[in-house]
Amino acid sequence: MEDLKAYKVKVSSALNITLNKNTTVFSPPPPLGGAVLLFILKILEGKLLRESVLQEGETYHRIAEALKYGNVLKPEMKDPDFSETKATVGIMLSDTTAERVRSQIDARGDHPLDHYNFWKLTQNHDYESKGTSHISVLAADGSAVSATSTINYPCLENLGLLRLLVLHEECTAERNESVCPNAHIGGIILSAFALGERPPSAMVPSILISKSGDMLVIGGAGGGWIISATAMAIVNKLWFGYDLERAISSPIMHTNKDSILFEKHFSEDVRNSLLKRGHKEQKVEFAMNVVQGVSKEGKCISAYSDKRKLGKSAGY
Protein backbone atom coordinates (compact mmCIF):
# COMPACT_ATOMS: atom_id res chain seq x y z
CA MET A 1 0.00 0.00 0.00
CA GLU A 2 2.87 2.38 0.75
CA ASP A 3 4.32 1.71 -2.72
CA LEU A 4 1.00 2.44 -4.40
CA LYS A 5 0.54 5.67 -2.45
CA ALA A 6 4.04 6.85 -3.35
CA TYR A 7 3.71 6.10 -7.06
CA LYS A 8 3.61 9.11 -9.39
CA VAL A 9 2.77 9.22 -13.09
CA LYS A 10 5.71 10.41 -15.17
CA VAL A 11 4.90 12.60 -18.19
CA SER A 12 7.46 12.56 -21.01
CA SER A 13 7.61 14.18 -24.44
CA ALA A 14 6.92 11.89 -27.38
CA LEU A 15 9.66 10.81 -29.75
CA ASN A 16 9.13 11.79 -33.35
CA ILE A 17 10.57 11.29 -36.82
CA THR A 18 9.48 12.58 -40.25
CA LEU A 19 8.83 10.09 -43.05
CA ASN A 20 8.79 10.92 -46.76
CA LYS A 21 9.52 14.56 -45.82
CA ASN A 22 5.80 14.87 -45.22
CA THR A 23 4.50 12.78 -42.30
CA THR A 24 5.59 13.17 -38.69
CA VAL A 25 5.23 10.08 -36.49
CA PHE A 26 4.87 10.55 -32.73
CA SER A 27 5.40 7.56 -30.44
CA PRO A 28 6.26 7.10 -26.73
CA PRO A 29 9.85 7.04 -25.44
CA PRO A 30 11.36 4.26 -23.32
CA PRO A 31 10.45 2.29 -21.35
CA LEU A 32 7.68 1.88 -23.96
CA GLY A 33 8.51 0.61 -27.46
CA GLY A 34 8.06 3.75 -29.57
CA ALA A 35 11.76 4.01 -30.40
CA VAL A 36 11.72 0.48 -31.83
CA LEU A 37 8.68 1.24 -33.99
CA LEU A 38 10.26 4.46 -35.29
CA PHE A 39 13.54 2.63 -35.93
CA ILE A 40 11.75 0.03 -38.09
CA LEU A 41 9.87 2.70 -40.06
CA LYS A 42 13.04 4.74 -40.54
CA ILE A 43 14.87 1.71 -41.96
CA LEU A 44 12.02 1.04 -44.37
CA GLU A 45 11.50 4.64 -45.46
CA GLY A 46 14.47 4.89 -47.81
CA LYS A 47 15.19 2.82 -50.86
CA LEU A 48 13.83 -0.29 -49.18
CA LEU A 49 10.22 0.61 -49.98
CA ARG A 50 10.66 3.39 -52.54
CA GLU A 51 12.23 1.52 -55.42
CA SER A 52 9.88 1.68 -58.37
CA VAL A 53 9.70 -2.06 -59.11
CA LEU A 54 9.84 -4.61 -56.32
CA GLN A 55 8.57 -8.16 -56.33
CA GLU A 56 6.21 -8.91 -53.45
CA GLY A 57 8.63 -11.43 -51.95
CA GLU A 58 11.47 -8.90 -52.08
CA THR A 59 9.34 -6.25 -50.38
CA TYR A 60 8.37 -8.53 -47.52
CA HIS A 61 11.95 -9.79 -47.18
CA ARG A 62 13.02 -6.22 -46.52
CA ILE A 63 10.17 -5.71 -44.07
CA ALA A 64 11.16 -8.93 -42.28
CA GLU A 65 14.77 -7.79 -42.01
CA ALA A 66 13.73 -4.39 -40.61
CA LEU A 67 11.52 -6.14 -38.04
CA LYS A 68 14.46 -8.32 -37.00
CA TYR A 69 16.71 -5.30 -36.52
CA GLY A 70 14.02 -3.54 -34.51
CA ASN A 71 12.56 -6.30 -32.35
CA VAL A 72 15.96 -7.43 -31.10
CA LEU A 73 16.22 -4.05 -29.37
CA LYS A 74 12.96 -4.27 -27.40
CA PRO A 75 14.63 -5.31 -24.13
CA GLU A 76 16.91 -2.27 -24.38
CA MET A 77 14.00 0.14 -23.97
CA LYS A 78 14.76 0.61 -20.28
CA ASP A 79 13.82 3.37 -17.89
CA PRO A 80 16.02 6.33 -18.93
CA ASP A 81 16.46 7.29 -15.27
CA PHE A 82 18.24 3.98 -14.61
CA SER A 83 20.12 3.37 -17.88
CA GLU A 84 21.81 4.83 -20.93
CA THR A 85 18.68 4.31 -23.02
CA LYS A 86 18.46 7.95 -24.09
CA ALA A 87 21.83 7.66 -25.85
CA THR A 88 20.75 4.33 -27.39
CA VAL A 89 17.58 5.91 -28.79
CA GLY A 90 19.61 8.79 -30.24
CA ILE A 91 21.77 6.30 -32.13
CA MET A 92 18.77 4.24 -33.27
CA LEU A 93 16.92 7.21 -34.78
CA SER A 94 19.87 8.86 -36.49
CA ASP A 95 20.06 9.00 -40.28
CA THR A 96 23.53 7.45 -40.13
CA THR A 97 22.27 4.37 -38.31
CA ALA A 98 19.32 3.94 -40.68
CA GLU A 99 21.63 4.09 -43.71
CA ARG A 100 24.05 1.68 -42.07
CA VAL A 101 21.29 -0.84 -41.44
CA ARG A 102 19.92 -0.46 -44.98
CA SER A 103 23.35 -1.20 -46.38
CA GLN A 104 23.49 -4.45 -44.40
CA ILE A 105 20.19 -5.75 -45.76
CA ASP A 106 20.96 -8.06 -48.66
CA ALA A 107 19.09 -10.90 -50.38
CA ARG A 108 19.80 -13.40 -47.59
CA GLY A 109 17.43 -14.32 -44.81
CA ASP A 110 19.69 -16.78 -43.02
CA HIS A 111 21.96 -14.39 -41.16
CA PRO A 112 22.91 -15.41 -37.59
CA LEU A 113 21.36 -13.52 -34.69
CA ASP A 114 24.43 -11.36 -34.03
CA HIS A 115 24.08 -9.92 -37.56
CA TYR A 116 21.05 -7.94 -36.32
CA ASN A 117 22.73 -6.99 -33.07
CA PHE A 118 25.00 -4.63 -34.95
CA TRP A 119 26.21 -2.60 -31.99
CA LYS A 120 26.38 -5.59 -29.70
CA LEU A 121 23.52 -4.70 -27.38
CA THR A 122 22.64 -7.53 -24.99
CA GLN A 123 19.71 -9.72 -25.91
CA ASN A 124 19.76 -12.42 -23.28
CA HIS A 125 16.31 -11.51 -22.09
CA ASP A 126 12.90 -11.55 -23.67
CA TYR A 127 9.40 -10.91 -22.52
CA GLU A 128 5.81 -11.62 -23.35
CA SER A 129 2.70 -9.79 -22.33
CA LYS A 130 -1.01 -10.48 -22.05
CA GLY A 131 -4.26 -8.72 -21.27
CA THR A 132 -3.54 -5.52 -23.21
CA SER A 133 -6.12 -3.17 -24.74
CA HIS A 134 -5.74 -0.23 -27.10
CA ILE A 135 -8.03 2.64 -28.07
CA SER A 136 -7.55 5.34 -30.72
CA VAL A 137 -9.73 8.44 -30.51
CA LEU A 138 -10.26 11.40 -32.84
CA ALA A 139 -12.49 14.17 -31.46
CA ALA A 140 -14.67 16.67 -33.29
CA ASP A 141 -12.26 19.51 -32.49
CA GLY A 142 -9.39 17.65 -34.17
CA SER A 143 -7.63 16.52 -30.99
CA ALA A 144 -6.49 12.91 -30.91
CA VAL A 145 -5.54 10.31 -28.31
CA SER A 146 -3.78 7.01 -28.79
CA ALA A 147 -3.77 5.03 -25.53
CA THR A 148 -2.69 1.52 -24.60
CA SER A 149 -3.48 0.03 -21.21
CA THR A 150 -2.63 -3.33 -19.78
CA ILE A 151 -3.07 -5.72 -16.93
CA ASN A 152 -1.53 -9.13 -17.03
CA TYR A 153 -3.05 -12.08 -15.21
CA PRO A 154 -3.78 -13.22 -11.65
CA CYS A 155 -0.72 -13.35 -9.43
CA LEU A 156 -0.30 -13.88 -5.73
CA GLU A 157 -3.92 -15.00 -5.60
CA ASN A 158 -3.76 -15.54 -1.87
CA LEU A 159 -3.30 -11.78 -1.53
CA GLY A 160 -6.11 -10.99 -3.95
CA LEU A 161 -3.79 -9.08 -6.29
CA LEU A 162 -3.47 -8.81 -10.04
CA ARG A 163 0.00 -8.36 -11.44
CA LEU A 164 0.33 -5.50 -13.90
CA LEU A 165 1.82 -6.50 -17.23
CA VAL A 166 4.78 -4.22 -16.75
CA LEU A 167 5.50 -5.80 -13.38
CA HIS A 168 5.65 -9.16 -15.11
CA GLU A 169 8.02 -7.70 -17.69
CA GLU A 170 10.04 -6.22 -14.86
CA CYS A 171 10.91 -9.77 -13.92
CA THR A 172 12.40 -10.76 -17.27
CA ALA A 173 15.95 -9.45 -17.26
CA GLU A 174 18.77 -11.47 -15.79
CA ARG A 175 19.34 -9.77 -12.47
CA ASN A 176 18.03 -11.22 -9.23
CA GLU A 177 15.53 -14.02 -9.71
CA SER A 178 14.91 -14.41 -5.98
CA VAL A 179 12.58 -11.40 -5.96
CA CYS A 180 10.05 -12.72 -8.46
CA PRO A 181 7.61 -15.60 -8.07
CA ASN A 182 7.46 -18.29 -10.75
CA ALA A 183 11.07 -17.52 -11.51
CA HIS A 184 11.30 -19.72 -14.58
CA ILE A 185 8.64 -19.16 -17.24
CA GLY A 186 9.22 -20.58 -20.70
CA GLY A 187 12.89 -21.10 -19.92
CA ILE A 188 13.32 -17.42 -19.07
CA ILE A 189 15.04 -16.47 -15.83
CA LEU A 190 12.90 -13.89 -14.09
CA SER A 191 14.35 -11.18 -11.92
CA ALA A 192 13.70 -7.69 -10.61
CA PHE A 193 14.81 -4.21 -11.58
CA ALA A 194 15.95 -1.46 -9.27
CA LEU A 195 13.43 0.03 -6.88
CA GLY A 196 11.42 2.65 -8.74
CA GLU A 197 12.61 1.57 -12.17
CA ARG A 198 9.91 1.41 -14.84
CA PRO A 199 10.28 -1.80 -16.85
CA PRO A 200 10.15 -2.04 -20.67
CA SER A 201 6.92 -2.57 -22.58
CA ALA A 202 6.10 -3.24 -26.24
CA MET A 203 3.22 -0.73 -26.20
CA VAL A 204 3.42 1.82 -29.05
CA PRO A 205 0.39 4.14 -29.11
CA SER A 206 1.22 6.48 -32.00
CA ILE A 207 -0.09 9.45 -33.99
CA LEU A 208 0.94 10.32 -37.56
CA ILE A 209 0.29 13.82 -38.92
CA SER A 210 0.97 14.98 -42.48
CA LYS A 211 1.72 18.52 -43.61
CA SER A 212 -1.77 18.72 -45.13
CA GLY A 213 -3.35 17.89 -41.77
CA ASP A 214 -4.22 14.27 -42.52
CA MET A 215 -3.89 12.08 -39.45
CA LEU A 216 -3.58 8.44 -38.42
CA VAL A 217 -4.15 7.56 -34.75
CA ILE A 218 -3.04 3.97 -34.20
CA GLY A 219 -1.75 1.39 -31.75
CA GLY A 220 -2.28 -2.20 -30.73
CA ALA A 221 -2.43 -5.00 -28.24
CA GLY A 222 -1.01 -8.49 -28.47
CA GLY A 223 2.07 -8.64 -26.28
CA GLY A 224 5.26 -9.19 -28.22
CA TRP A 225 3.35 -8.82 -31.50
CA ILE A 226 2.38 -5.18 -30.86
CA ILE A 227 5.32 -3.48 -32.57
CA SER A 228 5.32 -5.74 -35.63
CA ALA A 229 1.55 -5.46 -36.05
CA THR A 230 1.50 -1.67 -35.66
CA ALA A 231 4.51 -1.24 -37.97
CA MET A 232 2.94 -3.39 -40.69
CA ALA A 233 -0.41 -1.57 -40.39
CA ILE A 234 1.40 1.76 -40.85
CA VAL A 235 3.39 0.38 -43.81
CA ASN A 236 0.15 -0.91 -45.35
CA LYS A 237 -1.53 2.47 -44.99
CA LEU A 238 1.36 4.85 -45.62
CA TRP A 239 3.29 3.11 -48.38
CA PHE A 240 1.00 0.45 -49.85
CA GLY A 241 -2.03 2.75 -49.99
CA TYR A 242 -4.46 0.32 -48.35
CA ASP A 243 -7.65 1.67 -46.81
CA LEU A 244 -7.67 1.55 -43.00
CA GLU A 245 -9.66 -1.67 -42.70
CA ARG A 246 -7.39 -3.59 -45.06
CA ALA A 247 -4.25 -2.04 -43.53
CA ILE A 248 -5.20 -3.35 -40.09
CA SER A 249 -6.94 -6.62 -40.95
CA SER A 250 -4.27 -7.96 -43.35
CA PRO A 251 -2.36 -10.95 -41.90
CA ILE A 252 1.05 -10.01 -40.54
CA MET A 253 4.40 -11.57 -39.84
CA HIS A 254 6.34 -11.08 -36.64
CA THR A 255 10.02 -11.68 -35.99
CA ASN A 256 11.21 -13.40 -32.84
CA LYS A 257 14.98 -13.01 -32.67
CA ASP A 258 16.10 -14.58 -35.97
CA SER A 259 12.84 -16.41 -36.81
CA ILE A 260 9.59 -15.34 -38.47
CA LEU A 261 6.14 -16.13 -37.11
CA PHE A 262 3.48 -16.02 -39.81
CA GLU A 263 -0.06 -15.22 -38.80
CA LYS A 264 -2.78 -17.57 -40.06
CA HIS A 265 -3.86 -16.78 -43.64
CA PHE A 266 -0.59 -14.95 -44.38
CA SER A 267 0.25 -15.19 -48.09
CA GLU A 268 1.69 -18.65 -48.87
CA ASP A 269 3.54 -17.26 -51.89
CA VAL A 270 5.31 -14.64 -49.77
CA ARG A 271 5.95 -17.15 -46.98
CA ASN A 272 7.56 -19.62 -49.43
CA SER A 273 9.62 -16.83 -50.99
CA LEU A 274 10.97 -15.83 -47.58
CA LEU A 275 11.76 -19.41 -46.59
CA LYS A 276 13.67 -19.90 -49.87
CA ARG A 277 15.84 -16.94 -48.89
CA GLY A 278 16.85 -18.76 -45.71
CA HIS A 279 14.47 -17.19 -43.21
CA LYS A 280 13.58 -19.57 -40.38
CA GLU A 281 9.95 -20.12 -39.48
CA GLN A 282 8.77 -20.46 -35.92
CA LYS A 283 5.46 -22.28 -35.66
CA VAL A 284 2.87 -20.88 -33.29
CA GLU A 285 -0.51 -22.36 -32.45
CA PHE A 286 -1.97 -19.10 -31.26
CA ALA A 287 -0.98 -15.50 -31.76
CA MET A 288 -3.25 -12.61 -30.90
CA ASN A 289 -2.59 -9.52 -32.97
CA VAL A 290 -4.94 -6.59 -32.47
CA VAL A 291 -4.57 -3.07 -33.93
CA GLN A 292 -7.05 -0.21 -33.68
CA GLY A 293 -6.92 3.01 -35.67
CA VAL A 294 -8.67 6.17 -36.79
CA SER A 295 -7.63 7.99 -39.96
CA LYS A 296 -8.51 11.44 -41.25
CA GLU A 297 -7.90 12.17 -44.93
CA GLY A 298 -9.29 15.51 -45.99
CA LYS A 299 -12.89 15.53 -44.79
CA CYS A 300 -13.11 11.73 -44.71
CA ILE A 301 -12.75 9.97 -41.36
CA SER A 302 -12.39 6.19 -41.09
CA ALA A 303 -12.20 4.01 -38.00
CA TYR A 304 -11.43 0.32 -37.70
CA SER A 305 -11.09 -1.89 -34.64
CA ASP A 306 -9.45 -5.23 -35.29
CA LYS A 307 -11.94 -8.09 -35.51
CA ARG A 308 -9.32 -10.60 -34.36
CA LYS A 309 -10.41 -9.71 -30.83
CA LEU A 310 -14.02 -8.84 -31.69
CA GLY A 311 -13.23 -5.11 -31.64
CA LYS A 312 -15.76 -2.51 -32.78
CA SER A 313 -15.46 1.09 -33.90
CA ALA A 314 -17.94 3.79 -32.96
CA GLY A 315 -18.57 7.40 -33.93
CA TYR A 316 -21.15 10.14 -34.24
Buried (B, 14 or more C-beta within 10 A) or exposed (E): EEEEEEEEEEEEEBBBBEBEEEBEBBBBBBBBBBBBBBBBBBBBBBEBBEEEEBEEBBBBBBBBBBBBBBBBBBBBBBBBEBBEBEEBBEEBBEEEBBBEBBEBBEEEBEBEEEBBBEEEEEBEBBBBBBBBBBBBEBEEEEEBBBEBBBBBEEBEEEEEEBBBBBBBBBBBBEBBBEEBEEBEBEEBBBBBBEEEBBBBBBBBBBBBBBEEEBBBBBBBBBBBBBBBBBBBBBBBBBBEEBEBBBBBBBBBBBBBBBBBBBBEEBBEEBBEBBBEBEBBEEEEEEBBBBBBBBBBBEEEEBBBBBEBBEBEBEEE
